[in-house]
Amino acid sequence: MPPTKSPARRAVSRIDLRHLSLLAVLGALVVVGALTKPSEFLSTDNLQLILTQASVIGVVTVGVTFVIIGGGIDLSVGAIVALASVWATTVATQEYGLPGILFCALLVGLGCGLVNGLLVAYGPMVPFIATLAMLASARGLALQISDGRTQVVTVESVLDLGLPDAYVLGIPPLVLIFAAVSVLGWLALGRTTFGRRTVAIGGNPEASRLAGIAVKRQRLLLYLLSGLCCGIAAFMLVVLTGSGQNTNGNLYELDAIAAAIIGGTLLSGGRGTITGSVLGVLVFTTITNLFALNNLQSDVQQIAKGAIIVAAVLVQKGRTSS
């Protein structure tokens, strides 16, 4: 009889196939862009724009991927980004320059992640309800702090990070931050005890508890990680736009969860990869760019994203049932 593959090897094969499929989709989108708008799409400026736009939501997606693999969900990431960006760009915060803005953005993100983690892990509250409450609260607080106005950044060292002079070998600093976060996330998920525990509690929390894993503490750490990623993304958004607004991060929760899902992360938890999520982000960002270049309306774009999400979930259900 021919040797059969172990479950672990079959899982790896499915993951590799998913990654190859996403690369094929990304390649097809590049071909479409090259055929429809060759001069605009393939220009260096546009490619840098795609990567830069993917970077902000990409950092958020890394955190969301960990939460979903751990069996949770985070609907508050967009609101946390908004709150962190607003709080980090107040007049009082800007007096401390770049370190003050960065520290404030990270602190706000961690604080919101801590609240989410405590509610979910020790509340205990259903993640959907806890993060939905955070979404509403963070949006409201961001609106209250900013009074509905755009807070313009006047710190030159922050604004300089978004200029071409700050590029490293033609690569924007925000893209480098995204790359660093992605690599660290990949290492943490696949090469550390923290990653193995995340997969374990997402797959079977009761068995993980019986095996000696502190499930509640692990869930708290996952939401802290998600909050930290939101803080980093908020700082990146401040650099990119030169301002803080209560409308920042709008629908980031949709884009981040969608990117993770089409990247192969199971909504039920227990399986997923950072590589797949990164590819999912690049696919969605490229689609957005193509729609913009071809002057297609945003409502059509949202419909297309929704269709992709449905297709990805159906593929997941088909594979898990087989």
BELTAZI-V131299 format. One line per field, one symbol per residue. phi: phi as a letter, one per 40 degrees, with the letter a starting at -180 (. if undefined). psi: psi as a letter, one per 20 degrees, with the letter a starting at -180 (. if undefined). burial: + if it has 16 or more other C-alpha atoms within 10 Angstrom, else -. Layout:
BEGIN
phi->???
psi->???
burial->???
END
This chain:
BEGIN
phi->.cccccdcccccccccccccccccccccccccccccbccccccccccccdcccccccccccdccccccdcgbabccccccdcccccccbcdcccccgddccccccccccccccccdcccccbdcbcddccccccdcccccccccccfgbccccbcccccccccdcccbfgbcdccccdcccccccccccbbbcdcccccccccaccccccchccccccccccccccccccccccccccccbgabbcccgcgcccccccccccchccccggaibcdccccccccccccdccccccfccccccccccccccdcccccccccccc
psi->qqpqqrhghhgggggghgghghhggghhhggghhhgmghggjqgghhhgghghhgghggghgghgggghjjaqoijgghggggghghijrgghihjbghgggggggggghghhggggggggigqqphggghhhhggghgghhhggikjqpoppjohhghhhiqhhiqokjpqhhhhggggggggggghhijrhgghhghghhgnhghgghijpngghghghghggghghhgghgghhgggikrpqiiqjpjhhggggghggiijpphiriqrqhgggghgghgghhgggggghjkqqhhhghgggghgggggghgghhhhi.
burial->--------------+--++--++--+--++--++------+-------++++++++++++++++++++++++++++++++++++++++++--++--++-++++++++++++++++++++++-----+-++++-++-+++-+++--+----+++-+--++-++---------++++++++-++--++-++-----+++++++++-+--+----+-++-+++++++++++++++++++++++-++++++++--++-+++++++++++++-+++++++++++++++++++++++---------+---+--++--++--+------
END
